[in-house]
Amino acid sequence: MGASRPGETVADELEIRNVLARVAQGSDTGDLTAYGELFTEDARWEMPGVPVKSGRAEIVAAGAARRAEGVTGPGSHSRHLITTVAVAVTGDEAVAESYWQFFTGTATTPTLRSMGAYRDTFRRTAHGWKLAERLITPG
């Protein structure tokens, strides 16, 4: 499965960037089932001050809890923005480092609520690239 053809690494990077974008969009407005499918079954989500989420089901449940609280999701008027993305592909694994910003009040006057950095590890699967680990650093 490893990258070997000329141009394949570029195609891999583009697919990974699209998964990164779909994770942010899915958190804000998408269907949670489709959101969950962007992660590997054994995915890990780690952020200081928040219990580590292990596995796709826990990650989706955490997304559902944030929606129930009105923090994110449809109708919350919040958005995740991902910027300054750098992707390094090595065979069937890749690491993407990026900055994120989280805005609320997007229907009126957007307010930057938090920001930080992601260090994401992706794994190539039979169904394309999936997010396997997200390490979140606020600030």
Salt bridges, closest charged atoms under 4 A:
GLU8 OE1 - ARG5 NH1 3.55
GLU8 OE2 - ARG124 NH1 3.74
ASP12 OD2 - ARG124 NH2 3.03
GLU13 OE2 - ARG17 NE 2.95
ASP28 OD1 - HIS80 ND1 2.65
GLU41 OE2 - ARG56 NH1 2.72
ASP42 OD1 - ARG123 NH1 3.14
GLU46 OE1 - ARG44 NH2 2.51
ASP92 OD1 - ARG124 NE 2.66
ASP120 OD1 - ARG134 NE 2.75
GLU133 OE2 - ARG44 NE 3.59
